Amino acid sequence: MAFKINKAIGTDAGIITGAYVRIASYEINKTGRVNFILDIFENKDASTIESPQIPTIHPNKLQSREIGLSLELDMSSRVTYTKTITKQVNGVPTEMEETFTKKVADLSVFENKTIFEVGYEKLGEKLIALYGAENIEIV
């Protein structure tokens, strides 16, 4: 799956129309930050490479300041919990309950969808916000 942008966009190779945008990979950290690494090409044909070796960096890959190199999502929520702790009160150790809040990963969005389904949904939303729904095509 990928998106085609049927509008002129700026890239490091100049202005192009018909850019082909796909998710190359993703990273998830323990705090719930999900980072989708994006590939941008002049068109779909430029995304394929006929070589017996896979290059570290695709020779036809472009960069767009508007789209960026990645799409970062915050998949976290705040959890409040109560814990019994011991504190010194007038020099005497005293047990008391204290309430804490911490940020935890919330990956429940992936229960009924794959990570790529979620990623492409969010990438589509970003591209539509930048270029308008009429200029975004799923390919």
Steps between C-alpha positions, in 0.01 A plus 500: 500500500610855435363843414536701182489877533337649190625849575833675462719461809845626584779246543878502513486414127275797420125528444331173404141387438384146565728428796481145635504485883522183708597383848846343495522391862391585852639526850309470827651605829384399846331833570259451209667718238458342157718635222421403140795554263375625162627440147420760235566435129432691181257224396429130562752384240777690676427304820617172349865418459640213301815399678622176653594700809267716703660842550509659844345815357272470198662697217167647384370603843402867532441729793217747546511765769118518491448127560810436709714191542269333748156503656505491879198396707452508876331175604502564873264586780531625856427257781430606857572255779522502878794353687571453871828666591691565818585861585657662800242706692650684799789249495268198508472265199134513395322301230270704278339476160619727224358542151730497197446555129721351231503474124474147362487350152144445376518283192136393517446658157688197361255245647287481185742650245855436391764763561511576128121550483528757778808658340343537156181637654700771681723565197188542284358750749826696495519508119133601469560783748800618295369456144123441514307171461450560128879482447568178693464160335554157658721282278 
